[in-house]
């Protein structure tokens, strides 16, 4: 059984940094994609950073240059380093994962709001 358990998040002032972690267990696909989504009330969940097994990485335009996605294979953990945070980054953040059988890569996963495996969500609030 696949489990994604998130940690990190919280409140920070504009310009600050936070790191989110997503511990993944039971997910053994050789071809995979995983990433981070966020959602605010009344809006659809949006992909912001994704990583695929072939090394592809992609970001949403409004986080490029500020957020960094990475994966520690030994710890089976996905990370999202968020720097220069802005008030508009305030949202509930979710990690997600799926098998990528057709090698569609990170760009595909950014749009994959129906991924089968999700973390529990963690709130990020950016406010002065």
C-alpha distance (Angstrom), angle and dihedral (degrees) to the residues before:
residue distance angle dihedral
X1 . . .
X2 3.78 . .
X3 3.78 119.3 .
X4 3.79 129.1 -177.8
X5 3.79 114.5 -169.3
X6 3.77 119.0 -173.6
X7 3.78 131.1 -154.6
X8 3.76 135.9 172.8
X9 3.76 127.6 47.7
X10 3.77 126.8 108.5
X11 3.78 135.0 133.0
X12 3.78 127.2 -33.6
X13 3.78 138.7 164.0
X14 3.81 121.0 -108.0
X15 3.77 110.5 -78.2
X16 3.78 92.2 28.4
X17 3.78 130.5 119.0
X18 3.77 137.3 -123.6
X19 3.77 134.8 177.0
X20 3.78 124.7 -145.7
X21 3.79 122.5 -158.8
X22 3.78 130.3 -161.4
X23 3.79 118.1 -167.3
X24 3.80 109.1 -155.1
X25 3.79 122.7 -160.6
X26 3.78 132.6 174.1
X27 3.81 93.7 20.8
X28 3.80 108.3 121.7
X29 3.79 104.1 157.4
X30 3.79 114.6 142.1
X31 3.77 91.6 -151.1
X32 3.76 109.7 47.0
X33 3.74 147.3 150.6
X34 3.77 127.9 -159.8
X35 3.73 138.1 168.7
X36 3.76 152.6 136.6
X37 3.76 130.9 -72.2
X38 3.76 132.0 -178.9
X39 3.76 135.8 -158.2
X40 3.78 137.3 -167.9
X41 3.81 125.4 -164.6
X42 3.78 112.6 -74.7
X43 3.78 94.3 11.2
X44 3.77 133.4 98.5
X45 3.76 119.4 -105.4
X46 3.82 110.8 -94.8
X47 3.77 131.2 -158.0
X48 3.78 114.2 -123.7
X49 3.80 106.8 168.9
X50 3.78 132.9 13.3
X51 3.78 139.3 178.2
X52 3.80 127.3 -165.8
X53 3.80 132.3 -162.3
X54 3.79 93.8 -106.7
X55 3.80 89.3 61.2
X56 3.76 95.6 -98.5
X57 3.77 115.2 150.9
X58 3.76 127.8 -175.3
X59 3.78 137.1 173.9
X60 3.74 137.4 -164.7
X61 3.79 111.1 -104.2
X62 3.79 95.5 -113.3
X63 3.83 93.7 58.2
X64 3.80 100.2 38.7
X65 3.78 111.2 123.3
X66 3.82 92.2 16.4
X67 3.81 105.5 58.9
X68 3.80 127.3 52.8
X69 3.78 125.8 -165.1
X70 3.78 120.7 -156.8
X71 3.77 141.0 161.8
X72 3.78 131.4 -143.4
X73 3.80 105.3 -152.4
X74 3.79 93.9 -168.1
X75 3.79 93.0 53.8
X76 3.82 93.5 35.2
X77 3.77 87.5 -131.8
X78 3.76 131.9 140.4
X79 3.79 118.8 -152.0
X80 3.76 137.4 -162.8
X81 3.79 115.3 -163.1
X82 3.78 109.3 -162.7
X83 3.79 118.6 -165.6
X84 3.79 132.9 175.2
X85 3.77 89.9 21.1
X86 3.79 118.9 -160.0
X87 3.81 131.0 -156.8
X88 3.80 88.7 -109.5
X89 3.81 88.7 62.9
X90 3.80 88.4 69.9
X91 3.80 106.4 120.2
X92 3.77 146.2 107.6
X93 3.77 107.9 -79.0
X94 3.80 124.9 -149.5
X95 3.79 133.6 -173.9
X96 3.78 119.0 -145.5
X97 3.79 140.5 -179.0
X98 3.78 139.5 -167.5
X99 3.76 141.7 168.5
X100 3.79 111.5 -94.5
X101 3.80 100.5 -155.4
X102 3.77 95.6 163.6
X103 3.80 97.9 45.2
X104 3.76 93.5 -116.3
X105 3.78 90.9 153.4
X106 3.77 138.8 -160.0
X107 3.80 97.7 -38.5
X108 3.79 90.2 57.8
X109 3.77 92.1 48.9
X110 3.80 92.7 54.8
X111 3.80 87.0 67.2
X112 3.80 95.1 41.0
X113 3.80 100.4 105.0
X114 3.81 89.2 154.8
X115 3.79 94.7 61.5
X116 3.82 109.3 148.5
X117 3.80 99.1 -131.0
X118 3.79 124.3 57.9
X119 3.76 140.0 169.6
X120 3.77 120.9 -125.9
X121 3.79 95.0 -102.9
X122 3.77 131.9 -112.2
X123 3.79 128.9 -141.7
X124 3.79 121.4 -120.6
X125 3.80 116.7 -169.6
X126 3.78 122.5 -174.5
X127 3.77 112.4 -169.4
X128 3.77 140.9 136.7
